[in-house]
């Protein structure tokens, strides 16, 4: 089973962007800056975009929480490697 969210990048073509992929329905790819989830954000819908704005808002909040937690976890991993 796939995780609900994945992080992807294309550092050769877009080094400042990162993508959060939502693997469950409605599937989408959320483009954002490395410096902030809502900076330079664009949503690419794979499935049909939900009609309910509340559903989109909930999805974005969950994606942001995942994104922030992943960045924090990676920082901790790199800090451990430096010690």
N, C-alpha and C positions, 0 to 999 in steps of 0.2 A: 504494500500500500504506500502510495506517495504521501509525503508530508503535505499539510494544507498550504504552506507557503514555501517558496524557494527563492534564493537570491541568485541573480544572473548578472553578468556584465559583458561588455564588448570593449575591452580596454584599448584595442587597436584602433577602433573607429570612433569611440565615444569615451575617452578616458575619465571624464568627470561624471558620467552617468552610471547608475546602477538600476537594476530592474528587480522588482518583487513580483514573482509569478504566483498567482492564486490558482491552485490545481483542482479545486472543487468547483461545482456549479455555483454561480456563473463564473466560468474561467476568464481570467484577464491577466494582462501584464501591465504593471504600474511602473512607469519611468520616473525616476527622481534623481536628484543630485546626491553625491556622497555626503555633502555637508548638511543636508536636511531633506526629510521625507517630502515636505510640501513644496520644496524649491524645484522649479523646472519640471513640475509633475504633469504627466499625461497618462491617461488610461487607454489601453488598447484592449478592446473587448474581443475575446475569442468566441464566447457565447453571446447571445443577445443581452444587451444592457438591461438590467432590471428597471422596471418602471417605477418602483418605489424608491424615493430618495433616501428614506430611512435605511433601507437595505444596503444601498451604496455607502452611506455614511458609516454603518456598522462594519462593513467590509474594509473600508479605508482605515478605521480605527484599529481593527485587528491587524491589518497589514503594517501600520505604523508601529504598533507594539512589537510585532515580530522583527521588523527592520531594526528598531532601536536595540532590542535584546540581542540580536545577532551581532550588531556592531560592538556592543559592550562585551559580549563573549569573545569576539575576535581580539579586542584590545587586551583582555585578560590573558588569552592564550599567548599573545606576542610578549606581554610583560613577563610571563612565566619563562618563556624561551630566553629572555635577556638575563635572567637571574642565574 
